[in-house]
Amino acid sequence: MHIACGLYFSGEYEEAIEAAKRLIRSYPDFPMIYRWPAAALGQLGRSPEAKEALVKAISLAPAAFDMYVRKRVPWFRPEDHAHLLEGLRKAGWAG
């Protein structure tokens, strides 16, 4: 997950999506990985795919999504958290 996160924060959205997909194949029920492809797809303007990943992330664990997205976790710099929120909003998140 950290690879997808780092790639996303570096603006390497396609690579972040691929890294997330590899993890999703191994752990399809791990909800927090879906936020990275949702945000990356949102940044790329791939709205239908972004929305699908966003819905999956939220539906698997709504409280965890809220905890790790709405509230900035201490290990994310404020500008990185803002970057994540920007991508998720482009994916259709109303938060």
N, C-alpha and C positions, 0 to 999 in steps of 0.2 A: 504494500500500500504506500509505503514511503517513497518508492520510486515514482509511482504515478503522481503523488503529491509534489515531489521535487520537479518533475517534468512540467507539471501544470504551472507551478510558480515561475518556472523559467520561460514560460510562453511556448513550450513545445507541446502543443495541444494534441496533435496526431499521435505523438509518442506516448503521451499521458494516457490517451484512450487505449492504445495497444497494451501498455503495461497493466492498466486496470482490467482489460479483457482477459489477460493471462491469469490474473488473480481470481477473477470471477469464475473462470472455468474450473478452478480448483476449489473455490469456496463460494458457490453461488448464493448461499444464504447469509453471507457476511454483509450487513447493510451499509456500512460506512464506506466501502470501496465505490459504491455507485455514485457518490457525490462527485468524484473526480471526473468520470466520463460525462456526467450530466453537465458539469461546469465547462469542461473542455469543448463538448459538442455545442453548448450554448455560445461560447466564444467564437466558434467557427460558423455560427449561423445555421447549424444543422438542427433546427427546432424540433421536428418530430422525434428524432433519436434522442435529443437532449431531454425532452419531456418524458419519454419512456424511461430513461435512466433515473430521472428525478422522481417519478412516481414510484419506481421500484425502491429507491433509497428511503423514501418516506414511508411506504407501505410496510416494509420489512421491520422497521423500528422507529415509529414516529417520535418517541421521547428521546431516543439516542440522536436522531437527526437534529432535533431541536437543540439538544445539549451541545452537540459538536459543531453546529452551523450557526444558529442564532447567536449563541454566546461564544465569543472568541476564546479558544483554548489558549492557555498561557504560553505554549510553545510556538504559536503562530505570531509573527510580527503583525502589527495592525494593518500595514499595507498589503500583506499577503492575505489576511482575512478579508479585507475589502475586495481583493482580486477574486477570491473564491465566491463571495457574495455576488459580485458583478456577473460572473459566469452562470451562477445558479439562477439569478434573476432573468438572464437572457434565455435560460432553459425553461422559464415559466414559473419559477418560485415567486410567490407573492410576499415573502418575508422581508 
